[in-house]
């Protein structure tokens, strides 16, 4: 852990749990500095996160350079996290806590409750961390489901179905099951003793809702359109997000926002940001897929900055520290697209003619910044093309979020402009791979896993 540079002079501070994930959002630390908050960070050690840490220490312009102190503690070590924050509280005035990592959601709720700080609340923090509890607490909005325990004894006859681990994230282990034989075979691939859920497959358009909640009142909520790779595969990996969702009419949008508000009320959600995922059936009913008491993954907050014209991070800080907060409605459209890729050894990625360079994440371990503010009438623009893997890595079929290779972000004033620019991007981006290594069966599974861990695509 870094040593404080002025231990005898108490200063206002905010604690960011899962701080390395906050590197996606370069406006967080300037917003903290503007409020004269020191940023105290906690994260679980991993090869990827330690590379990010080395980059931010060596580069004063890195988005995470503003971390004043850092403690390496895994998110499931609640007692150690709590003791670390209490140690800091003897040297700082802790004004708020933010959780960016899913594994820190529950302990963030505990810390906020312990220090009497604004937070989602103990019920919301606990339920949001466990898919089984979400199904039971939020049964009114949930599909039919059943818990599969360590004995793997399950009586289930509703197919197609979805099988998912209770405690994982980033689409890891989530797959479609079409019949009893498929269920029996799939169960053998999970860790012994890992708790699983099987639930009915819900057909329908998928969305997420990002909500800002202060003192139990929703002060901002917007519906994001989602695209997954479930068509043509047995998996449900997110391949795109659009803010706001242009596919919904006002009736569907209102139904989603109503269900979302009722769910937040059911959980007694107090203060913070919530990210919930839903499916809208053909009959218009809204079904909850899952709910998180933290900022959304991928680059959804960046999409809000582009669509709404201003960063959302200052509002997150205001809510976490108990100051009145607000955020404007979207005034344009923003989209993140993950491109499918061929299997093989990655040789290069180019994006000629799009007006932005290809960013290789490992070159600096930071995502490109986008303009602030954004004029709602600006021409359609490509904001970034980011490759999350390294040349020489083995690319495999996309079964979880960490298998994805690259994404790009674009925004426009109208949907037709957005669609046309996406078409240009898809044509311009060229992924070059050596497929023979995979075709000849020369891929080592251990090597693939090591490469994924080193680039932060999966946990170690």
C-alpha positions as CSV (number, residue, x, y, z in Angstrom):
1,X,0.0,0.0,0.0
2,X,1.2,3.5,-0.7
3,X,2.1,5.6,2.3
4,X,0.0,8.8,2.7
5,X,1.9,11.9,1.9
6,X,0.4,14.0,4.7
7,X,-0.6,11.6,7.5
8,X,-1.0,14.3,10.1
9,X,-3.4,16.4,8.2
10,X,-6.9,14.8,7.9
11,X,-8.4,15.2,4.4
12,X,-11.7,14.4,2.9
13,X,-11.6,11.2,0.9
14,X,-13.7,8.7,-1.1
15,X,-13.0,5.0,-1.1
16,X,-13.3,3.3,-4.5
17,X,-13.7,-0.5,-4.4
18,X,-12.6,-2.3,-7.5
19,X,-10.6,0.8,-8.4
20,X,-8.8,-0.6,-11.4
21,X,-12.1,-1.0,-13.2
22,X,-12.5,2.8,-12.8
23,X,-9.7,3.2,-15.3
24,X,-12.4,3.0,-18.0
25,X,-13.8,6.3,-16.7
26,X,-11.2,9.1,-16.9
27,X,-13.6,11.8,-15.5
28,X,-13.9,10.2,-12.1
29,X,-10.7,11.4,-10.7
30,X,-10.8,15.0,-12.0
31,X,-14.3,15.2,-10.5
32,X,-13.0,13.9,-7.1
33,X,-10.1,16.5,-7.3
34,X,-12.6,19.3,-8.0
35,X,-14.4,18.4,-4.8
36,X,-11.0,18.1,-3.0
37,X,-11.4,14.4,-2.3
38,X,-8.5,12.1,-2.1
39,X,-9.2,8.8,-3.7
40,X,-8.4,5.7,-1.7
41,X,-8.6,2.5,-3.7
42,X,-9.0,-1.2,-3.0
43,X,-8.8,-4.0,-5.5
44,X,-8.1,-7.7,-5.7
45,X,-4.7,-8.6,-7.0
46,X,-4.4,-10.2,-10.5
47,X,-1.8,-10.0,-13.3
48,X,-4.0,-7.7,-15.3
49,X,-4.8,-5.3,-12.4
50,X,-1.1,-5.2,-11.4
51,X,-0.2,-4.2,-14.9
52,X,-2.7,-1.4,-14.8
53,X,-1.3,-0.3,-11.5
54,X,2.2,-0.2,-12.9
55,X,1.0,1.8,-15.8
56,X,-0.8,4.4,-13.6
57,X,2.3,4.8,-11.4
58,X,4.6,5.5,-14.3
59,X,2.3,7.8,-16.2
60,X,1.0,11.0,-14.5
61,X,-1.6,11.4,-17.3
62,X,-3.1,7.9,-16.7
63,X,-6.8,8.0,-15.6
64,X,-5.8,6.2,-12.4
65,X,-2.8,8.4,-11.6
66,X,-5.0,10.2,-9.0
67,X,-5.3,7.2,-6.7
68,X,-3.6,8.5,-3.5
69,X,-3.4,5.1,-1.7
70,X,-4.0,1.6,-2.8
71,X,-4.6,-1.6,-0.9
72,X,-4.6,-5.0,-2.5
73,X,-7.4,-7.0,-0.9
74,X,-9.8,-9.5,-2.7
75,X,-13.4,-8.5,-2.7
76,X,-14.6,-11.5,-0.8
77,X,-12.3,-10.7,2.2
78,X,-15.0,-8.5,3.8
79,X,-13.2,-8.3,7.2
80,X,-10.0,-7.1,5.7
81,X,-11.6,-4.5,3.5
82,X,-13.6,-3.2,6.4
83,X,-10.4,-3.0,8.6
84,X,-8.5,-1.2,5.8
85,X,-11.3,1.4,5.5
86,X,-11.4,1.9,9.2
87,X,-7.6,2.4,9.2
88,X,-8.0,5.0,6.6
89,X,-10.8,6.7,8.5
90,X,-8.3,7.4,11.3
91,X,-6.3,9.5,8.9
92,X,-9.0,10.8,6.6
93,X,-12.6,12.0,6.7
94,X,-14.3,9.3,4.6
95,X,-17.1,11.0,2.7
96,X,-18.3,8.2,0.5
97,X,-17.8,4.8,-1.0
98,X,-18.1,3.7,-4.6
99,X,-18.1,0.1,-5.9
100,X,-17.0,-0.5,-9.5
101,X,-16.2,-4.2,-9.2
102,X,-19.0,-6.8,-8.8
103,X,-17.0,-8.7,-6.2
104,X,-17.0,-5.5,-4.0
105,X,-20.7,-4.8,-4.1
106,X,-21.6,-6.6,-0.9
107,X,-18.7,-5.3,1.2
108,X,-19.4,-1.8,-0.1
109,X,-22.8,-2.0,1.4
110,X,-21.4,-3.1,4.7
111,X,-18.8,-0.3,4.8
112,X,-21.5,2.3,4.0
113,X,-23.8,0.9,6.7
114,X,-20.9,0.8,9.2
115,X,-19.8,4.4,8.6
116,X,-23.4,5.7,8.2
117,X,-22.6,6.8,4.6
118,X,-25.0,6.9,1.6
119,X,-25.2,3.5,0.0
120,X,-27.7,1.1,-1.7
121,X,-28.5,-0.6,1.7
122,X,-27.7,-4.0,3.1
123,X,-30.7,-5.7,1.5
124,X,-29.9,-4.3,-2.0
125,X,-26.2,-5.0,-1.7
126,X,-26.7,-8.6,-0.6
127,X,-29.4,-9.5,-3.1
128,X,-27.7,-7.9,-6.0
129,X,-24.7,-10.0,-5.4
130,X,-26.5,-13.3,-5.7
131,X,-28.6,-14.5,-8.6
132,X,-30.6,-17.0,-6.5
133,X,-31.6,-14.3,-4.0
134,X,-32.7,-12.1,-6.9
135,X,-35.0,-14.8,-8.1
136,X,-36.5,-15.3,-4.6
137,X,-36.8,-11.6,-3.5
138,X,-37.9,-10.5,-6.9
139,X,-40.1,-13.5,-7.9
140,X,-42.9,-11.2,-9.2
141,X,-40.6,-10.0,-12.1
142,X,-38.5,-13.2,-12.5
143,X,-38.7,-16.3,-14.7
144,X,-39.4,-19.7,-13.2
145,X,-36.2,-21.1,-11.7
146,X,-34.7,-23.7,-9.5
147,X,-31.5,-23.9,-7.5
148,X,-29.1,-26.7,-8.3
149,X,-27.0,-27.7,-5.3
150,X,-23.7,-29.5,-4.9
151,X,-25.4,-32.9,-5.3
152,X,-26.6,-31.9,-8.8
153,X,-29.9,-33.5,-8.1
154,X,-32.5,-31.6,-10.1
155,X,-36.0,-32.3,-11.4
156,X,-36.6,-29.9,-14.3
157,X,-38.7,-30.4,-17.4
158,X,-39.1,-26.9,-18.9
159,X,-37.0,-26.5,-22.1
160,X,-35.3,-24.6,-23.6
161,X,-33.8,-23.3,-20.4
162,X,-30.8,-21.2,-19.2
163,X,-28.2,-22.6,-16.8
164,X,-26.1,-20.1,-14.9
165,X,-23.7,-20.0,-11.9
166,X,-25.2,-18.1,-8.9
167,X,-22.1,-16.0,-8.1
168,X,-20.2,-15.4,-11.4
169,X,-20.3,-12.3,-13.6
170,X,-19.5,-11.2,-17.2
171,X,-21.7,-14.0,-18.7
172,X,-19.3,-16.6,-17.4
173,X,-20.9,-20.1,-17.4
174,X,-24.2,-18.9,-18.7
175,X,-25.6,-21.2,-21.5
176,X,-28.7,-22.4,-23.2
177,X,-29.9,-25.9,-22.4
178,X,-32.3,-27.6,-24.9
179,X,-33.2,-31.0,-23.3
180,X,-32.5,-33.2,-20.3
181,X,-29.5,-34.8,-21.9
182,X,-28.0,-31.4,-22.6
183,X,-28.5,-30.5,-18.9
184,X,-26.8,-33.6,-17.6
185,X,-23.8,-33.0,-19.9
186,X,-23.6,-29.3,-19.1
187,X,-23.6,-29.9,-15.3
188,X,-20.3,-31.8,-15.5
189,X,-18.4,-28.7,-16.8
190,X,-18.9,-26.7,-13.6
191,X,-16.8,-26.8,-10.5
192,X,-17.8,-29.3,-7.9
193,X,-20.0,-27.7,-5.3
194,X,-20.6,-24.5,-7.4
195,X,-24.3,-23.4,-6.9
196,X,-26.2,-23.1,-10.1
197,X,-29.6,-21.8,-11.3
198,X,-31.7,-23.3,-14.0
199,X,-34.5,-21.1,-15.3
200,X,-36.9,-20.9,-18.2
201,X,-35.5,-19.3,-21.3
202,X,-37.2,-15.9,-21.8
203,X,-37.6,-14.8,-25.4
204,X,-37.7,-11.1,-26.2
205,X,-35.8,-7.9,-26.7
206,X,-33.1,-7.4,-24.1
207,X,-32.4,-4.1,-22.4
208,X,-30.7,-2.7,-19.4
209,X,-31.7,0.2,-17.2
210,X,-29.2,2.4,-15.5
211,X,-30.7,4.2,-12.6
212,X,-29.3,7.0,-10.3
213,X,-31.0,6.7,-6.9
214,X,-30.7,9.2,-4.1
215,X,-32.4,8.8,-0.7
216,X,-34.6,6.1,-2.1
217,X,-35.8,8.2,-5.1
218,X,-34.9,7.5,-8.7
219,X,-33.5,10.8,-10.0
220,X,-32.5,9.5,-13.4
221,X,-33.2,6.3,-15.3
222,X,-32.7,5.4,-19.0
223,X,-33.1,2.3,-21.1
224,X,-30.1,0.9,-23.0
225,X,-30.6,-1.5,-25.9
226,X,-28.6,-4.7,-25.8
227,X,-27.4,-7.2,-28.4
228,X,-26.1,-10.7,-27.5
229,X,-24.6,-13.6,-29.5
230,X,-27.4,-16.0,-28.5
231,X,-28.5,-16.2,-32.2
232,X,-26.4,-19.0,-33.6
233,X,-24.8,-20.0,-30.3
234,X,-25.7,-21.5,-26.9
235,X,-24.3,-18.5,-25.1
236,X,-25.5,-15.0,-24.0
237,X,-22.5,-12.8,-24.3
238,X,-23.2,-9.1,-24.8
239,X,-22.1,-7.8,-28.1
240,X,-23.5,-4.3,-28.2
241,X,-25.2,-1.5,-26.3
242,X,-27.2,1.5,-27.5
243,X,-28.1,4.6,-25.3
244,X,-31.0,5.2,-25.4
245,X,-32.6,2.1,-27.0
246,X,-34.0,3.2,-30.3
247,X,-36.0,-0.1,-30.7
248,X,-38.6,0.7,-28.0
249,X,-41.8,2.7,-28.3
250,X,-42.9,4.8,-25.4
251,X,-45.3,2.2,-24.1
252,X,-42.5,-0.4,-23.8
253,X,-40.1,2.1,-22.4
254,X,-42.6,3.1,-19.7
255,X,-43.3,-0.6,-18.8
256,X,-39.6,-1.2,-18.3
257,X,-39.0,1.9,-16.2
258,X,-42.1,1.1,-14.1
259,X,-40.9,-2.5,-13.4
260,X,-37.4,-1.2,-12.6
261,X,-38.7,1.4,-10.1
262,X,-40.8,-1.3,-8.4
263,X,-37.8,-3.6,-8.1
264,X,-35.7,-0.8,-6.6
265,X,-38.4,-0.1,-4.1
266,X,-38.7,-3.8,-3.2
267,X,-35.0,-3.9,-2.4
268,X,-35.2,-0.6,-0.4
269,X,-32.4,0.7,-2.6
270,X,-31.2,3.9,-0.9
271,X,-28.3,5.7,-2.7
272,X,-26.2,4.8,-5.7
273,X,-26.3,3.5,-9.3
274,X,-28.2,0.4,-10.3
275,X,-27.7,-1.6,-13.4
276,X,-30.6,-4.0,-14.2
277,X,-31.1,-6.2,-17.2
278,X,-34.6,-7.2,-18.6
279,X,-36.3,-9.0,-21.4
280,X,-39.5,-7.7,-23.0
281,X,-41.8,-10.5,-24.1
282,X,-44.0,-10.3,-27.2
283,X,-47.0,-9.6,-25.0
284,X,-45.2,-6.6,-23.5
285,X,-44.5,-8.1,-20.1
286,X,-41.1,-7.2,-18.5
287,X,-38.9,-10.0,-17.0
288,X,-35.9,-9.4,-14.8
289,X,-32.7,-11.1,-15.9
290,X,-30.3,-9.7,-13.3
291,X,-29.6,-6.7,-11.2
292,X,-26.3,-5.1,-10.0
293,X,-25.8,-2.4,-7.3
294,X,-22.9,-0.9,-9.1
295,X,-21.9,0.9,-12.3
296,X,-22.5,-1.1,-15.5
297,X,-19.8,-3.0,-17.3
298,X,-18.3,-2.6,-20.7
299,X,-18.3,1.1,-21.7
300,X,-21.9,1.9,-20.9
301,X,-21.0,4.9,-18.8
302,X,-19.0,6.3,-21.7
303,X,-22.1,5.9,-23.9
304,X,-24.1,8.0,-21.4
305,X,-21.4,10.7,-21.5
306,X,-21.8,10.8,-25.3
307,X,-25.6,10.5,-25.4
308,X,-26.3,12.9,-22.5
309,X,-23.5,15.4,-23.3
310,X,-21.7,15.3,-19.9
311,X,-19.9,12.7,-17.8
312,X,-22.0,10.7,-15.2
313,X,-19.1,10.3,-12.8
314,X,-19.7,13.7,-11.0
315,X,-23.3,12.6,-10.3
316,X,-22.0,9.3,-8.8
317,X,-19.7,11.2,-6.5
318,X,-22.4,13.5,-5.4
319,X,-24.7,10.6,-4.6
320,X,-22.0,8.7,-2.7
321,X,-21.1,11.8,-0.6
322,X,-24.7,12.9,0.1
323,X,-24.8,16.0,-2.1
324,X,-27.8,16.8,-4.3
325,X,-27.3,15.2,-7.7
326,X,-28.8,15.3,-11.1
327,X,-28.2,14.1,-14.6
328,X,-29.7,15.2,-18.0
329,X,-31.7,13.0,-20.3
330,X,-30.1,11.7,-23.5
331,X,-30.0,14.1,-26.5
332,X,-28.3,11.9,-29.1
333,X,-27.5,8.2,-29.6
334,X,-24.4,6.4,-28.6
335,X,-23.5,2.8,-29.3
336,X,-20.8,0.3,-28.4
337,X,-20.2,-2.7,-30.7
338,X,-18.1,-5.8,-30.1
339,X,-17.2,-7.4,-33.4
340,X,-17.3,-11.2,-33.8
341,X,-13.9,-12.6,-34.8
342,X,-12.5,-15.6,-36.6
343,X,-10.6,-18.2,-34.5
344,X,-6.8,-18.4,-34.8
345,X,-3.7,-16.5,-33.7
346,X,-4.2,-12.8,-33.8
347,X,-1.8,-11.0,-36.1
348,X,-3.2,-7.5,-36.5
349,X,-6.2,-5.2,-36.4
350,X,-6.6,-2.2,-38.6
351,X,-9.4,0.4,-39.0
352,X,-8.5,2.6,-42.0
353,X,-10.6,5.6,-42.8
354,X,-12.4,5.9,-39.5
355,X,-10.5,8.9,-38.2
356,X,-9.4,7.3,-35.0
357,X,-6.4,5.1,-34.2
358,X,-6.7,1.5,-33.1
359,X,-5.9,1.5,-29.4
360,X,-4.2,-1.7,-28.1
361,X,-5.2,-1.7,-24.5
362,X,-2.0,-3.3,-23.3
363,X,0.1,-0.3,-24.7
364,X,-1.1,1.9,-21.9
365,X,-3.7,0.0,-19.9
366,X,-6.2,2.9,-20.4
367,X,-9.2,3.5,-22.6
368,X,-9.3,6.6,-24.8
369,X,-11.1,9.7,-23.6
370,X,-14.2,11.2,-25.3
371,X,-15.1,14.9,-25.5
372,X,-16.7,16.8,-22.6
373,X,-19.2,18.3,-23.2
374,X,-20.7,16.8,-26.3
375,X,-23.0,18.9,-28.5
376,X,-26.3,17.1,-29.3
377,X,-26.1,18.3,-32.9
378,X,-22.5,17.1,-33.6
379,X,-21.9,15.0,-36.7
380,X,-21.8,11.3,-36.3
381,X,-18.4,10.3,-35.0
382,X,-16.4,7.2,-34.2
383,X,-14.9,7.8,-30.8
384,X,-12.6,4.8,-30.4
385,X,-11.5,1.4,-31.6
386,X,-10.1,-0.7,-28.8
387,X,-8.4,-4.1,-29.0
388,X,-8.3,-5.9,-25.6
389,X,-6.0,-8.7,-26.6
390,X,-2.4,-8.9,-27.8
391,X,-0.8,-9.8,-31.1
392,X,0.0,-13.5,-30.9
393,X,-2.9,-14.3,-28.6
394,X,-5.1,-17.3,-29.5
395,X,-8.7,-16.2,-30.4
396,X,-11.4,-18.7,-29.4
397,X,-15.2,-18.7,-30.0
398,X,-17.0,-16.2,-27.8
399,X,-18.5,-18.0,-24.8
400,X,-18.0,-15.3,-22.2
401,X,-17.2,-11.6,-22.2
402,X,-13.5,-12.2,-21.8
403,X,-13.3,-14.0,-25.2
404,X,-14.2,-10.9,-27.1
405,X,-11.4,-9.3,-29.1
406,X,-12.3,-5.7,-29.9
407,X,-15.0,-3.0,-29.7
408,X,-15.7,0.4,-31.1
409,X,-17.8,3.3,-29.9
410,X,-19.8,5.7,-32.1
411,X,-22.5,8.3,-31.6
412,X,-24.8,10.4,-33.8
413,X,-27.7,12.8,-33.6
414,X,-30.1,10.4,-35.3
415,X,-30.6,6.6,-35.6
416,X,-30.1,6.5,-39.4
417,X,-26.8,8.3,-39.0
418,X,-25.8,5.9,-36.3
419,X,-26.7,2.9,-38.4
420,X,-24.8,4.2,-41.5
421,X,-21.7,4.9,-39.4
422,X,-21.8,1.4,-37.9
423,X,-22.0,-0.1,-41.4
424,X,-18.9,1.8,-42.4
425,X,-17.1,0.7,-39.2
426,X,-17.9,-3.0,-39.8
427,X,-16.5,-2.7,-43.3
428,X,-13.4,-0.8,-42.3
429,X,-12.2,-2.8,-39.4
430,X,-10.0,-5.7,-40.5
431,X,-9.0,-8.5,-38.1
432,X,-6.1,-10.7,-39.3
433,X,-5.6,-14.1,-37.8
434,X,-3.6,-17.2,-38.6
435,X,-6.3,-19.8,-38.6
436,X,-4.1,-22.8,-39.3
437,X,-2.9,-23.1,-35.7
438,X,-6.5,-23.7,-34.6
439,X,-7.5,-25.8,-37.6
440,X,-4.6,-28.2,-37.0
441,X,-5.5,-28.7,-33.3
442,X,-2.3,-27.0,-32.0
443,X,-4.0,-24.8,-29.4
444,X,-3.1,-25.4,-25.8
445,X,-6.0,-24.6,-23.4
446,X,-3.6,-23.6,-20.7
447,X,-1.9,-21.1,-22.9
448,X,-5.3,-19.6,-23.9
449,X,-6.3,-19.2,-20.3
450,X,-3.0,-17.6,-19.4
451,X,-3.4,-15.1,-22.2
452,X,-6.9,-14.2,-21.0
453,X,-5.8,-13.7,-17.4
454,X,-2.8,-11.5,-18.5
455,X,-5.1,-9.2,-20.5
456,X,-7.7,-9.0,-17.8
457,X,-10.3,-10.9,-20.0
458,X,-10.9,-13.4,-17.2
459,X,-10.1,-13.6,-13.5
460,X,-7.0,-15.5,-12.5
